[in-house]
Amino acid sequence: MEDTKNKTYFHALKISSAMNFKQLIFVSLCLFFFQQTFAQRNYNSYNFLGIQGGITFFDIQTDDLVTKQKEGFTAGFTTRGAFRNDFDLVYGLSFQSSTVGVEGSLGIDKQDIGYTIQGAQINFLGSYNIIVKHLSIEFGPVFDINGKMKLDNDKYENYILTGYEELKAKDIQEISRFNVRLAAGLTAGLEHFRISAQYQYGVTNMLGKLNDRGLENKDFEGHSSTIVIAGVIYF
């Protein structure tokens, strides 16, 4: 009976993730069409397509786990188009692999246990040009569809997480698959090459899915905290 319940639970997760991914693609296409429409209405406008890649510094802000920020990476494509006056619209679709450490122990062996979260991310940002095509401030929403928070090494799966008597490292892998972040940052450089520094804060509870399992009879809450340093090449 327990196996049947687990299979049903994971099947529901797969269906939910598939639906969210389709919705994400639909929204991204709508945003891209919106941006193109406004770019074409302005004869003096510009509209660049670019590729981007960089490193991430990811952590989870939570009182329920002892975490440590770790490095990951991101890669994808982006578009930048003139919108109105000193404002641009920036749309991006990228793949992101984030890592984080969670403290746990087995006997006297205490470890910073590594987890990796992989997923797709879209952003739709407003960009205020301090210097057109060279320096801008950007801000707006970011939407994530991600997989589970997967243990980097299964040998730590039975380690007890700090602050608990029974909660094991393997128990916290099934996190929320759809998350919303708010992003703000600075982009600087040349017309066709820029460096960006951005901070993303998760407004949704990425640990919310753990509460469906009744772990430790408590409510888990955690919000992603990500610094992204990236380079962009525009064509």
Summary of the structure (lengths in Angstrom):
residues: 235
radius of gyration: 20.0
end to end distance: 56.6
largest distance: 68.7
contacts: 755
relative contact order: 0.18
helix: 24%
strand: 54%
